[in-house]
């Protein structure tokens, strides 16, 4: 009979284990009744139950270069293990934002960074709402903050860890447990959430195993179908030549329904650029922040694409596709629901070598396919109540941490007082975001068995280019600033002024990381 020993996906080469705390090795083995862990010339043994095992080892001081061997029906050897300070990074896209998305403001600092003992595991949730079944952790690598790997690490997580490491010289592990667009309710268990809001109808809809995954796959197919409906056959040909009937438009700018020029569907935007130097292989295109999705071409070659509206379009490319003289930039833009375009207060330029050319001003526009049917609403697993607690918190309850870093709120800003909610068991009293957050933190601490400090990052100031700055956004920022009065061992990073008005994801994560590190030290 072949072996079937498998460790939890987070237990891998290069992992960082919380120092000075008992730690656990867990997984499953269907072909062995006993599993052994060999560490520092000692053997620790545990029995399997229904194929699963969990073996606790005594606490260990900080250090590097350790090996752990696990034996059951197979043998698994783990190498390059560190003991240090481990932090859970939770929230949504501002916590998730990787280093490479900030390089236009942090490139020099990142290029000079080489921190092999700052390491990150990226937790990728496997969604199911049935909390009677164990959710598995994927076998993903621990990534080091070294030149070939640092790009994918959480930017704010790295810069905070960098500040702490330079002071402590102790390994730092980052468990990146953030999901773009996630709601606070998704991070709460069902029994706790029910005390505040009645989400049972939505939860029960997906309680059957795999039903949520099937629903999300169905929604993805709807979006693909809509995109196909606004895509011409051989549409890439449009990227090569400006149509003779294209009309002038000034960019950046937004095509707003209320101004009578709203549009739903696909269109092309063209800009001819004259380059008066020999192009360099090192070239870069920055076409700001677009609403909604884009495919961007230079001289007929695609240099980048983004499927949704928020990320600034930063497209490095091989400058061999450029010519000295005239070059054509073509942006195919998909607008989901009447309002779209190029956002103001963003950068729009092309750079080749040291030559940088602004792209602001007159462009030419040609519609591809207009539709009266808006794009299907995007529904993500991380917006479903309890989904992330089941898929991302329960699977790591065997871990120990030094603290939690929390950067979330954007997805709750439309209704921070939960005025639209159906009341839960306790009625309509105290169901605002701040009370839910307090309850969530207390439950996490209880389930993890640690009274962990938590650092909260205040949301940036953000003006929706279509709707302005909503009252809900401002109220939620106030709740975040007030978090220490609601939650003990809680610090707040007052960072709302670090970004630009139309930038949902402030790029200066280096400054933010240092501010976070200051709060970590205080706690």
Secondary structure in CASP SS format (residue, H / E / C, confidence):
PFRMAT SS
TARGET T0000
AUTHOR 0000-0000-0000
METHOD secondary structure of the structure
MODEL  1
X C 1.00
X C 1.00
X C 1.00
X C 1.00
X C 1.00
X E 1.00
X E 1.00
X C 1.00
X C 1.00
X C 1.00
X C 1.00
X C 1.00
X C 1.00
X C 1.00
X C 1.00
X E 1.00
X E 1.00
X E 1.00
X C 1.00
X C 1.00
X C 1.00
X C 1.00
X E 1.00
X E 1.00
X E 1.00
X E 1.00
X E 1.00
X E 1.00
X C 1.00
X C 1.00
X C 1.00
X C 1.00
X C 1.00
X E 1.00
X E 1.00
X E 1.00
X E 1.00
X E 1.00
X E 1.00
X C 1.00
X C 1.00
X E 1.00
X E 1.00
X E 1.00
X E 1.00
X E 1.00
X E 1.00
X C 1.00
X E 1.00
X C 1.00
X C 1.00
X E 1.00
X E 1.00
X E 1.00
X E 1.00
X E 1.00
X E 1.00
X C 1.00
X C 1.00
X C 1.00
X C 1.00
X C 1.00
X E 1.00
X E 1.00
X E 1.00
X E 1.00
X E 1.00
X E 1.00
X E 1.00
X E 1.00
X E 1.00
X C 1.00
X C 1.00
X C 1.00
X E 1.00
X E 1.00
X E 1.00
X E 1.00
X E 1.00
X E 1.00
X E 1.00
X E 1.00
X E 1.00
X E 1.00
X E 1.00
X E 1.00
X E 1.00
X E 1.00
X E 1.00
X E 1.00
X E 1.00
X C 1.00
X H 1.00
X H 1.00
X H 1.00
X H 1.00
X C 1.00
X E 1.00
X H 1.00
X H 1.00
X H 1.00
X H 1.00
X H 1.00
X H 1.00
X H 1.00
X H 1.00
X H 1.00
X H 1.00
X H 1.00
X H 1.00
X H 1.00
X C 1.00
X C 1.00
X C 1.00
X E 1.00
X E 1.00
X E 1.00
X E 1.00
X E 1.00
X E 1.00
X E 1.00
X E 1.00
X C 1.00
X C 1.00
X C 1.00
X C 1.00
X C 1.00
X C 1.00
X C 1.00
X C 1.00
X C 1.00
X C 1.00
X C 1.00
X C 1.00
X C 1.00
X C 1.00
X C 1.00
X C 1.00
X C 1.00
X C 1.00
X C 1.00
X E 1.00
X E 1.00
X E 1.00
X E 1.00
X C 1.00
X C 1.00
X C 1.00
X C 1.00
X H 1.00
X H 1.00
X H 1.00
X C 1.00
X E 1.00
X H 1.00
X H 1.00
X H 1.00
X H 1.00
X H 1.00
X H 1.00
X H 1.00
X H 1.00
X H 1.00
X H 1.00
X H 1.00
X H 1.00
X H 1.00
X H 1.00
X C 1.00
X C 1.00
X C 1.00
X E 1.00
X E 1.00
X E 1.00
X E 1.00
X E 1.00
X E 1.00
X E 1.00
X C 1.00
X C 1.00
X C 1.00
X C 1.00
X C 1.00
X H 1.00
X H 1.00
X H 1.00
X H 1.00
X C 1.00
X C 1.00
X H 1.00
X H 1.00
X H 1.00
X H 1.00
X C 1.00
X C 1.00
X C 1.00
X E 1.00
X C 1.00
X C 1.00
X H 1.00
X H 1.00
X H 1.00
X H 1.00
X H 1.00
X H 1.00
X C 1.00
X C 1.00
X C 1.00
X C 1.00
X C 1.00
X H 1.00
X H 1.00
X H 1.00
X H 1.00
X H 1.00
X H 1.00
X H 1.00
X H 1.00
X H 1.00
X H 1.00
X H 1.00
X H 1.00
X H 1.00
X H 1.00
X H 1.00
X H 1.00
X H 1.00
X H 1.00
X H 1.00
X C 1.00
X C 1.00
X C 1.00
X C 1.00
X C 1.00
X H 1.00
X H 1.00
X H 1.00
X H 1.00
X H 1.00
X C 1.00
X C 1.00
X C 1.00
X C 1.00
X C 1.00
X C 1.00
X C 1.00
X E 1.00
X E 1.00
X E 1.00
X E 1.00
X E 1.00
X C 1.00
X E 1.00
X E 1.00
X E 1.00
X C 1.00
X H 1.00
X H 1.00
X H 1.00
X C 1.00
X C 1.00
X C 1.00
X C 1.00
X C 1.00
X E 1.00
X E 1.00
X E 1.00
X E 1.00
X E 1.00
X E 1.00
X E 1.00
X E 1.00
X E 1.00
X E 1.00
X E 1.00
X C 1.00
X C 1.00
X C 1.00
X C 1.00
X C 1.00
X C 1.00
X E 1.00
X E 1.00
X E 1.00
X E 1.00
X E 1.00
X E 1.00
X E 1.00
X E 1.00
X E 1.00
X E 1.00
X C 1.00
X E 1.00
X E 1.00
X E 1.00
X E 1.00
X E 1.00
X E 1.00
X C 1.00
X C 1.00
X E 1.00
X E 1.00
X E 1.00
X E 1.00
X E 1.00
X E 1.00
X C 1.00
X C 1.00
X C 1.00
X C 1.00
X C 1.00
X E 1.00
X E 1.00
X E 1.00
X E 1.00
X E 1.00
X E 1.00
X E 1.00
X H 1.00
X H 1.00
X H 1.00
X C 1.00
X C 1.00
X C 1.00
X E 1.00
X E 1.00
X E 1.00
X E 1.00
X E 1.00
X E 1.00
X E 1.00
X E 1.00
X E 1.00
X E 1.00
X E 1.00
X C 1.00
X C 1.00
X C 1.00
X C 1.00
X E 1.00
X E 1.00
X E 1.00
X C 1.00
X C 1.00
X C 1.00
X C 1.00
X C 1.00
X E 1.00
X E 1.00
X E 1.00
X E 1.00
X E 1.00
X C 1.00
X C 1.00
X E 1.00
X E 1.00
X E 1.00
X E 1.00
X C 1.00
X C 1.00
X E 1.00
X E 1.00
X E 1.00
X E 1.00
X E 1.00
X E 1.00
X E 1.00
X E 1.00
X E 1.00
X E 1.00
X C 1.00
X C 1.00
X C 1.00
X C 1.00
X C 1.00
X C 1.00
X C 1.00
X C 1.00
X C 1.00
X C 1.00
X H 1.00
X H 1.00
X H 1.00
X C 1.00
X C 1.00
X C 1.00
X H 1.00
X H 1.00
X H 1.00
X H 1.00
X H 1.00
X H 1.00
X H 1.00
X H 1.00
X H 1.00
X H 1.00
X C 1.00
X C 1.00
X C 1.00
X C 1.00
X C 1.00
X C 1.00
X E 1.00
X E 1.00
X E 1.00
X E 1.00
X E 1.00
X C 1.00
X C 1.00
X H 1.00
X H 1.00
X H 1.00
X C 1.00
X C 1.00
X C 1.00
X C 1.00
X C 1.00
X C 1.00
X C 1.00
X C 1.00
X C 1.00
X C 1.00
X E 1.00
X E 1.00
X C 1.00
X C 1.00
X E 1.00
X C 1.00
X C 1.00
X C 1.00
X C 1.00
X C 1.00
X H 1.00
X H 1.00
X H 1.00
X H 1.00
X H 1.00
X H 1.00
X H 1.00
X H 1.00
X H 1.00
X H 1.00
X H 1.00
X H 1.00
X H 1.00
X H 1.00
X H 1.00
X H 1.00
X C 1.00
X C 1.00
X C 1.00
X C 1.00
X E 1.00
X E 1.00
X E 1.00
X E 1.00
X E 1.00
X C 1.00
X C 1.00
X C 1.00
X C 1.00
X C 1.00
X C 1.00
X E 1.00
X C 1.00
X C 1.00
X C 1.00
X E 1.00
X C 1.00
X C 1.00
X H 1.00
X H 1.00
X H 1.00
X H 1.00
X H 1.00
X H 1.00
X H 1.00
X H 1.00
X H 1.00
X H 1.00
X H 1.00
X C 1.00
X H 1.00
X H 1.00
X H 1.00
X H 1.00
X C 1.00
X C 1.00
X C 1.00
X E 1.00
X E 1.00
X E 1.00
X E 1.00
X C 1.00
X C 1.00
X H 1.00
X H 1.00
X H 1.00
X C 1.00
X C 1.00
X C 1.00
X C 1.00
X C 1.00
X C 1.00
X C 1.00
X C 1.00
X C 1.00
X C 1.00
X H 1.00
X H 1.00
X H 1.00
X H 1.00
X H 1.00
X H 1.00
X H 1.00
X H 1.00
X H 1.00
X H 1.00
X H 1.00
X H 1.00
X H 1.00
X H 1.00
X C 1.00
END
